[in-house]
Amino acid sequence: MRLVKRRARAGMAAVAAWAGLMGGVGGCTEGGGSPVEIQLPGKARSPQEAIRVTPEDNAKGVPAEGPLTVHVPEGRLERVVVTKVEDAQEEQVPGSIDPDGLGWHPDAGAGRLALAAKYTVDAVAVDGHNRRQARHTSFTTYVPEERFIGYFKPENRSTVGTGMIVSFTFNRPIKNRAEVERAITITADPAVEVTGHWFGDERIDFRPKEYWKPGTEVTVDMKLRDVEGAPGSYGVQSKRVSFTVGRRQISTVDAAAHTMEVRRDGRLLSTLPISAGAPKNTTYNGKMVVSEMFDVTRMNGQTVGFGGEYDIPDVPHAMRLTASGTFLHGNYWASPDTFGASNTSHGCIGLRDDKGGGSDTPAGWFFDRTLVGDVVEIVNSQDKTVAPDNGLSGWNLSWPDWVAGSALG
């Protein structure tokens, strides 16, 4: 009887041991029992030893050059997921595990690490004895003290004239011009070569060799984020904008004849009487581009280098041609017989208008038919040609001279 009971207890113990072993394999046991570990050959490594991540966990101020790698001393990597969190947006970093399974590296096209961003690394590996390990790490990249941004024209999704020049003005001087220029890509459909030209350290303009063709769709890709524009100064913009080129309108102002011929797609729409700059304040010659349009604006001579000679609070139908203050605008204060007969302005081009802006006046007619990006060319004035950086006046440079201003050669 004792022998039978002893054998029964031994059998029950064996069953219990087997159940416990199976519970250990599954990772948990029913009824609150403790897990049973399987002791495989060899000493198990800690997660930090089994999966080695560079940069280290919780590292701060990691430079853009990294490096970013995941490595195991033995066995193989099964899975690596690296996630970038930037401006509250998550993006997976493309990369691949090496053929031998021992390492993971970002793809060549992934570029440098983004600055002022957080990265997380999740890796799973199997060692030489089929033991699986997982590791999660994170790090943050360097946050620059100085940032630069580029203010650009034209506006996104706008329709512009065929003379539009894409212009960037930066809030800080740019020393690494080639790097910044390379980070701005302008493509057109139909395709045309577009080249940049630097005007000093804070401005770059882009244009094709000839005026854009009507209907062209233009896309501007700005990949300036983390580009080092100058020592310690990095870009912040990573965005895409686009615009459409409308019809071709080119207006020619003859300062000597006091007229402006308005041509649309090569066809003469109208010849309007004008008044240009007086002999003491002549108007620039050359090709200019409408960069801003105002239904009404104030014009104060003190803001453009004159004394208190004029301060008109309600100039109608004003279209900016240069940064220095040349406008083509409506004029209601001069005698109507001035237009087409004499030049009396301080350098602007005046068209007859009514106070408040008339819709059926020459100024109102022209304003309603004008787009930002339209070309106004002034000839036969007793003045020099406008400087190419005065407004969007880059069309006054020959194509070889324009290309020579690119930092990319």
Secondary structure in CASP SS format (residue, H / E / C, confidence):
PFRMAT SS
TARGET T0000
AUTHOR 0000-0000-0000
METHOD secondary structure of the structure
MODEL  1
M C 1.00
R H 1.00
L H 1.00
V H 1.00
K H 1.00
R H 1.00
R H 1.00
A H 1.00
R H 1.00
A H 1.00
G H 1.00
M H 1.00
A H 1.00
A H 1.00
V H 1.00
A H 1.00
A H 1.00
W H 1.00
A H 1.00
G H 1.00
L H 1.00
M H 1.00
G H 1.00
G H 1.00
V H 1.00
G H 1.00
G C 1.00
C C 1.00
T C 1.00
E H 1.00
G H 1.00
G H 1.00
G C 1.00
S C 1.00
P C 1.00
V C 1.00
E C 1.00
I C 1.00
Q C 1.00
L C 1.00
P C 1.00
G C 1.00
K C 1.00
A C 1.00
R C 1.00
S C 1.00
P H 1.00
Q H 1.00
E H 1.00
A H 1.00
I C 1.00
R E 1.00
V E 1.00
T E 1.00
P C 1.00
E C 1.00
D C 1.00
N C 1.00
A E 1.00
K E 1.00
G E 1.00
V E 1.00
P C 1.00
A C 1.00
E C 1.00
G C 1.00
P C 1.00
L C 1.00
T E 1.00
V E 1.00
H E 1.00
V C 1.00
P C 1.00
E C 1.00
G C 1.00
R E 1.00
L E 1.00
E E 1.00
R E 1.00
V E 1.00
V E 1.00
V E 1.00
T E 1.00
K E 1.00
V E 1.00
E E 1.00
D C 1.00
A C 1.00
Q E 1.00
E E 1.00
E E 1.00
Q E 1.00
V C 1.00
P C 1.00
G E 1.00
S E 1.00
I E 1.00
D C 1.00
P C 1.00
D C 1.00
G C 1.00
L C 1.00
G E 1.00
W E 1.00
H E 1.00
P E 1.00
D C 1.00
A H 1.00
G H 1.00
A H 1.00
G C 1.00
R C 1.00
L C 1.00
A C 1.00
L C 1.00
A C 1.00
A C 1.00
K E 1.00
Y E 1.00
T E 1.00
V E 1.00
D E 1.00
A E 1.00
V E 1.00
A E 1.00
V E 1.00
D C 1.00
G C 1.00
H C 1.00
N C 1.00
R C 1.00
R E 1.00
Q E 1.00
A E 1.00
R E 1.00
H E 1.00
T E 1.00
S E 1.00
F E 1.00
T E 1.00
T E 1.00
Y C 1.00
V C 1.00
P C 1.00
E C 1.00
E E 1.00
R E 1.00
F E 1.00
I C 1.00
G E 1.00
Y E 1.00
F E 1.00
K E 1.00
P C 1.00
E C 1.00
N C 1.00
R C 1.00
S E 1.00
T E 1.00
V E 1.00
G C 1.00
T C 1.00
G C 1.00
M C 1.00
I C 1.00
V E 1.00
S E 1.00
F E 1.00
T E 1.00
F E 1.00
N C 1.00
R C 1.00
P C 1.00
I C 1.00
K C 1.00
N C 1.00
R H 1.00
A H 1.00
E H 1.00
V H 1.00
E H 1.00
R H 1.00
A C 1.00
I E 1.00
T E 1.00
I E 1.00
T E 1.00
A E 1.00
D E 1.00
P C 1.00
A C 1.00
V C 1.00
E C 1.00
V E 1.00
T E 1.00
G E 1.00
H E 1.00
W E 1.00
F C 1.00
G C 1.00
D C 1.00
E C 1.00
R E 1.00
I E 1.00
D E 1.00
F E 1.00
R E 1.00
P E 1.00
K C 1.00
E C 1.00
Y C 1.00
W C 1.00
K C 1.00
P C 1.00
G C 1.00
T C 1.00
E E 1.00
V E 1.00
T E 1.00
V E 1.00
D E 1.00
M E 1.00
K E 1.00
L C 1.00
R E 1.00
D C 1.00
V C 1.00
E E 1.00
G E 1.00
A E 1.00
P C 1.00
G C 1.00
S E 1.00
Y E 1.00
G E 1.00
V C 1.00
Q C 1.00
S E 1.00
K E 1.00
R E 1.00
V E 1.00
S E 1.00
F E 1.00
T E 1.00
V E 1.00
G C 1.00
R C 1.00
R C 1.00
Q E 1.00
I E 1.00
S E 1.00
T E 1.00
V E 1.00
D E 1.00
A C 1.00
A C 1.00
A C 1.00
H C 1.00
T E 1.00
M E 1.00
E E 1.00
V E 1.00
R E 1.00
R E 1.00
D C 1.00
G C 1.00
R E 1.00
L E 1.00
L E 1.00
S E 1.00
T E 1.00
L E 1.00
P E 1.00
I C 1.00
S E 1.00
A C 1.00
G E 1.00
A C 1.00
P C 1.00
K C 1.00
N C 1.00
T C 1.00
T C 1.00
Y C 1.00
N E 1.00
G E 1.00
K E 1.00
M E 1.00
V E 1.00
V C 1.00
S C 1.00
E E 1.00
M E 1.00
F E 1.00
D E 1.00
V E 1.00
T E 1.00
R E 1.00
M E 1.00
N E 1.00
G H 1.00
Q H 1.00
T H 1.00
V H 1.00
G C 1.00
F C 1.00
G C 1.00
G C 1.00
E C 1.00
Y C 1.00
D E 1.00
I E 1.00
P E 1.00
D E 1.00
V E 1.00
P E 1.00
H E 1.00
A E 1.00
M E 1.00
R E 1.00
L C 1.00
T C 1.00
A C 1.00
S C 1.00
G C 1.00
T C 1.00
F E 1.00
L E 1.00
H E 1.00
G E 1.00
N E 1.00
Y C 1.00
W C 1.00
A C 1.00
S C 1.00
P H 1.00
D H 1.00
T H 1.00
F C 1.00
G C 1.00
A C 1.00
S C 1.00
N C 1.00
T C 1.00
S E 1.00
H C 1.00
G C 1.00
C C 1.00
I E 1.00
G E 1.00
L E 1.00
R E 1.00
D C 1.00
D C 1.00
K C 1.00
G C 1.00
G C 1.00
G C 1.00
S C 1.00
D C 1.00
T C 1.00
P H 1.00
A H 1.00
G H 1.00
W H 1.00
F H 1.00
F H 1.00
D H 1.00
R C 1.00
T C 1.00
L C 1.00
V C 1.00
G C 1.00
D C 1.00
V E 1.00
V E 1.00
E E 1.00
I E 1.00
V E 1.00
N C 1.00
S C 1.00
Q C 1.00
D C 1.00
K C 1.00
T E 1.00
V C 1.00
A C 1.00
P C 1.00
D C 1.00
N C 1.00
G C 1.00
L C 1.00
S C 1.00
G H 1.00
W H 1.00
N H 1.00
L C 1.00
S C 1.00
W H 1.00
P H 1.00
D H 1.00
W H 1.00
V H 1.00
A H 1.00
G C 1.00
S C 1.00
A C 1.00
L C 1.00
G C 1.00
END
